[in-house]
Structures are given as C-alpha cells and as structure tokens.
Amino acid sequence: MSDLPARDLQPLWDELAAQAAHDARTNIAFPGATDITFSQLSHLMTQVLFNNIGSPYDHGHGRNHTKTVEQQVVNIVGDLFRAPASRWGYVTSGSTEGTEHALLDARKRFPAAVIYTSAAAHYKIVELADKLMMPLVVLNTDAGGAMDVADLLGELAQRRDRPAVIVATAGTTMTEAVDDVPAIAAACEKLAITRRRIHVDGALSGLPLVLEPIAGVPRIDFTVHGVTSIVVSGHKFLSTQTPCGVLVYRDPPHAATVAPVSYTGTASVTILGSRSGHTPLLLYAALAGLGIEAHRKRVRACRAMAAYAASQLRGVGVDAMRHPHAFTVYFPPLPPTMAAEWVQPTDDQHGHLICMPQVTTTQIDAFAAAAATAITSCPHAAPLPARRRQDKATVAT
Ligand SMILES: Cc1ncc(COP(=O)(O)O)c(C=O)c1O
C-alpha cells in the first residue's frame, strides 16, 4: 500500500461494537467474563503510555510504569492461593505465557526434565514443550477429564532418574475438570522424585476454586506441598476485557537471579520484553475495586446458573454433565445445525457451554430450545466436526 489517506473510522468502530453486542447473545461457550467494566480507567487506558518492561520488583530507568500496582495484584492473587512470603510473580499476557515461564524455569533448573500433563490439558502445553524442546508425556484422563494419577505414577516410575515437571490443570478447557494436585505430589513422593516442579494451570477455575472451595474438590493452592507455581487468566474470571494473566511462584524462579540490563535498568525476568502496564490496572480494579466478597458472590451465581443450565438441557434430552464446582456444562457434541447460531467449540468427545457471570437464564433457555430443535430435526446427524484432544503420547524423551 503506497498511500494511506486519513479517513473517518467511526463507522468501523460502530460496526464492531454492534457486532460484538449481537454476538454476545449466542456466545456462551468461551470462558470470558464481561460483567465488570472499567470506564473509570478510560483516561489511563487510552491516553497514558505505561510499559512494565522487565522485573515487576525493580523500577528500572523508565518512570511510566505501574509496577507498584502489579506487585499488589501478585500479592492479592498470591494471598488467595496461600503463597508464602517468599512468593514471586508478575502479570503476564495470559496463562499461556505463565506456563511457558514455569516450564522454562524448570528446564533451567533441570535441563533433563520431562513434562507430564493430561490429554485434557490446554493445547498450548504441547506446543510449549515443542518450542522449549522438552520431552513430554501426555497422560490419560478419567471420564470427567481429570488426570489419571495412576497413569502418571506408572509413567514417572519408568523415568525415576529424570527430573519431572508436572503441569496440572485446575479447570480443563472442555469439561472444567480439576486434576488431583495432592495426589500428583504424593505420586512424586512415593517414587522419591525430588527433582520436580508442579505447575498449576488454573486459567479459568483457579480463582473460583480458592474463592469458594467445594468439599470433595482437591486443593490446588500452595498449601499442597510441592506446588511450585500457579497461573490464572485475567480475561476469564476477572473480566479484564483484554487478555492477561497472573503468574505466582512459591519462591523466586531462576530468572529472578539475573542482573539488570543496562539499557532498561531492570532485570529481564519475563518472557516478553515490553509488557502492558495497563493490564495490572484492570486486574487491580477488578480484584481490589470489587473486593473478595463480591467475587465469592459471582462464583456462587455462576455455579447456580450452570446447575440451571444442566437441568434445562437434560429436560430437553441432552445428556448434560457438570462437575459440582464448574461453570461449564458439557455434553455429547450437538448436531451441526446448532453452530449456525450458537458458538460451539468441540473436541472429540464433548461440546459445552460456560456460565460466566453475564450469562442469563434467557440465554440458557434459548440455547436449550435450539438444542431441542436441532436434536429433533436431525436426530441421526453427525455431530459437529470434532477437534482431537492431544493423543496420549510420549514426545522425544
Ligand atoms: C486450561 C486452560 N489453560 C490455558 C488456557 C489459555 O489461557 P490464556 O488464553 O490466558 O493464555 C486456557 C484457555 O482457554 C485454558 O482453558
């Protein structure tokens, strides 16, 4: 393009806003909360440059950052997960970056480490293992999607001489299953695997689970001996409206020991170079602005809505299932006609909907009615094209 004349973009912004509002009605399948909004931050978000480059714990040469707020965010999330005073963390671009940081840390400490995660873990973990050139063992799950710890024990036993990094999931992408983190730690203990890291990917369910624990759901926080790091997404439960995450370590990672870079005056301890100084503001506004009691209430409301959704779907003949803590209701993939109107992610076993705080009974009722029509109008239709979960496999050990 040789020339780019200025033009009035307002019609485009209006169209995008109208489209987003229209699509929100039938998008109840991805776990982004949108109920908390941040108009009080509009000046800071749109008219001030903030760049939290480098370590959140040293200010560096730059002054236009929000690292003090970032530290508060890490501390609030650290407190929720019962992190000890030695905690260390930062605001990431999302859970994926946090998991990458934890895997890289494991590799630096233990170059021969093998990653173990379940077939229901997020697809990015397979890619990260590939990118970091770390061997990966993908484990079986139970019917509800939680890691099969007996399978883990068997796989660990075959490599007792190798350091292990286990990525446990607290809220798997499709069924919101929670891996039994205490049992994972016990499996390592049993085999005397002391060179180990346990990272909890709590992208969606980490915060809801520590805000409102449920009897029978295993603990996923730092009180579980052996948990070394936890990550949560900000744009999922905390409604930050733009992707971000919070990574917390029990103790400072290997990266925290590096010297400051002379150009920035701050240690390069993060995956990215320049980092958003705005997302810590959104996270702080969501966490401290609303307060913990409001978030507990949000969790209870989401669970109640999910229970309602499961019952409405069962009422129209959909074999809907739900873990007791979950916002997610999952079911065998619905006929393809459903996807014309409703956003329908699937894997080889399930479709789902997720009751984030903004989801209403009106939406659930409309979804159930559409599912009923889809099932009766094409009872023998092939389900939506399935996306495979990662195979149980061992990659280049
Ligand atoms: C279990 C799990 N982990 C990680 C992610 C990726 O998180 P992010 O988008 O914050 O990188 C997701 C996203 O859906 C997820 O479900």
The ligand as a Tripos MOL2 file, in Angstrom:
@<TRIPOS>MOLECULE
LIG
   16    16     1     0     0
SMALL
NO_CHARGES

@<TRIPOS>ATOM
      1 C1         -6.9440  -24.8270   30.9370 C.3       1 LIG1
      2 C2         -6.5030  -23.6450   30.1160 C.ar      1 LIG1
      3 N1         -5.2270  -23.2710   30.1680 N.ar      1 LIG1
      4 C3         -4.7700  -22.2230   29.4610 C.ar      1 LIG1
      5 C4         -5.6040  -21.5070   28.6420 C.ar      1 LIG1
      6 C5         -5.0320  -20.3770   27.8480 C.3       1 LIG1
      7 O1         -5.1170  -19.2250   28.6080 O.3       1 LIG1
      8 P1         -4.7180  -17.8050   28.0030 P.3       1 LIG1
      9 O2         -5.7150  -17.5040   26.9580 O.co2     1 LIG1
     10 O3         -4.8370  -16.8900   29.2170 O.co2     1 LIG1
     11 O4         -3.3310  -17.8920   27.5150 O.co2     1 LIG1
     12 C6         -6.9480  -21.8430   28.5650 C.ar      1 LIG1
     13 C7         -7.8470  -21.0760   27.7050 C.2       1 LIG1
     14 O5         -8.9440  -21.3930   27.4290 O.2       1 LIG1
     15 C8         -7.4090  -22.9540   29.3130 C.ar      1 LIG1
     16 O6         -8.6730  -23.3640   29.2280 O.3       1 LIG1
@<TRIPOS>BOND
     1     1     2 1
     2     2     3 ar
     3     2    15 ar
     4     3     4 ar
     5     4     5 ar
     6     5     6 1
     7     5    12 ar
     8     6     7 1
     9     7     8 1
    10     8     9 2
    11     8    10 1
    12     8    11 1
    13    12    13 1
    14    12    15 ar
    15    13    14 2
    16    15    16 1
@<TRIPOS>SUBSTRUCTURE
     1 LIG1         1 GROUP 0 **** ****
